[in-house]
Amino acid sequence: MASSKHIAQALLEQAHPPAAAATIFTDKVLRKPLHLRPTSPDPSSQDARARRRLHRLRKEEKSQRRRKPKPLSAKEKRVTGIYDIPDYQKKYEIYVPLHRMWLGYIWEILGMKEGGKAHVTAQSIGAKLASADYHGAEVTIVRSRCVSMVSLAGIVVRDTKFTFQIITKQNELKTIPKKHTVLRFDIPQPGSKLGESDNSTEQTDKEDESPPRDFIFELHGSQFEHKATDRATKKFKQSKSLIDL
């Protein structure tokens, strides 16, 4: 039985001489390289469902990066102790510079200028005192339902909604409830030494000009049961909110 020729060789012999047809058939057909593709699909050839899923995951990842972190709850703050003051920082001397900064701050909001005589009244500065920040103020407890807290004095290191936390000169941290408590604080005249009171009676020299007297204020804690940040934006009515200032 005669061997049948390849159909490609038969077609080439019709268009070319036998020798040329055999050469073309050998080079172009028999010896032609066959390039094979990998059997595993690459990411670009995935189906539409997989591409949509990949796009969704990338979009969620970007949104999580842009999203602001969730604030801590009150329970988480208590557990982590984020606002607790460590023992090595419970020293009065550490907060004396804070008190000096607070004096400059209170002078500015009350409009007290250095070198000039300041005259203030409850009607003129009552609203300013009610909305002021008292972190750094040196206060003294003059009245309280808790008798043991009377005469306590120190620098305010934390002003919460219902309490003041102060550091005393004995390096003790005390928590003072605002309700049913009256606190006093002194503001020296601008130009005097920051952080030092001018009420000392040790100066018995009779001079022509007496030193400027400090401003002494008493605050009723029941009127300050707001956070410091809330008091800054709250509007106090003179007839109701400031009646006890």
Residue pairs with C-beta under 8 A, 6 or more apart in sequence:
6 25
6 29
8 25
8 29
9 21
9 22
9 25
9 29
12 21
12 24
12 25
13 21
15 21
16 24
46 54
72 80
72 82
77 83
83 158
85 157
85 158
85 165
85 173
90 167
90 171
90 172
90 173
91 167
91 171
92 154
92 155
92 167
92 168
92 169
92 170
92 171
94 167
95 136
95 155
95 157
95 167
96 155
96 195
98 135
98 136
98 155
98 157
99 136
99 137
99 138
99 155
99 194
99 195
100 194
100 195
101 136
102 134
102 135
102 136
102 137
103 187
103 188
103 194
103 195
104 194
105 133
105 136
106 132
106 137
106 187
107 114
107 187
107 190
109 128
109 132
110 118
110 120
110 125
110 128
110 187
111 118
112 118
112 120
112 187
112 189
112 190
113 190
114 190
114 191
115 190
115 191
116 190
117 212
118 189
118 190
118 215
120 215
122 242
122 245
123 238
126 236
126 238
126 242
126 245
127 235
127 236
127 238
127 242
129 217
129 219
129 245
130 223
130 224
130 231
130 236
130 241
130 242
130 245
131 231
131 232
131 233
131 234
131 236
132 231
133 159
133 228
133 231
133 232
134 156
134 159
134 164
134 185
134 228
135 156
135 157
135 158
135 159
135 228
136 155
136 156
137 155
137 156
137 185
138 153
138 154
138 155
138 156
138 185
138 186
139 153
139 154
139 156
139 164
139 166
139 183
139 184
139 185
139 219
140 151
140 152
140 153
140 183
140 184
140 185
141 149
141 150
141 151
141 152
141 153
141 176
141 181
141 182
141 183
141 184
142 150
142 151
142 182
142 183
142 184
142 218
143 150
143 181
143 182
144 150
144 176
144 180
144 181
144 182
145 180
145 181
146 177
149 174
149 176
149 181
152 166
152 168
152 174
152 176
153 166
153 168
153 169
154 166
154 167
154 168
154 169
154 172
154 174
155 166
155 167
156 164
156 165
156 166
157 165
157 166
157 167
157 173
158 164
158 165
159 165
159 227
159 228
160 227
161 225
161 226
161 227
161 230
162 177
162 178
162 179
162 225
163 175
163 176
163 177
163 178
164 175
164 176
164 178
164 183
164 221
165 173
165 174
165 175
165 176
166 173
166 174
166 176
167 173
167 174
168 174
176 183
176 221
177 221
178 221
178 222
178 224
178 225
179 221
179 222
179 225
180 221
180 222
181 220
181 221
181 222
182 218
182 219
182 220
182 221
183 218
183 219
183 221
184 216
184 217
184 218
184 219
185 216
185 217
185 219
186 197
186 199
186 214
186 215
186 216
186 217
187 214
187 215
187 216
187 217
188 194
188 196
188 197
188 198
188 212
188 214
188 215
189 198
189 212
189 213
189 214
189 215
191 212
192 198
192 211
192 212
197 214
198 211
198 212
198 213
198 214
199 213
199 214
203 211
219 245
220 244
220 245
222 244
223 241
223 242
223 244
223 245
224 231
226 234
236 242
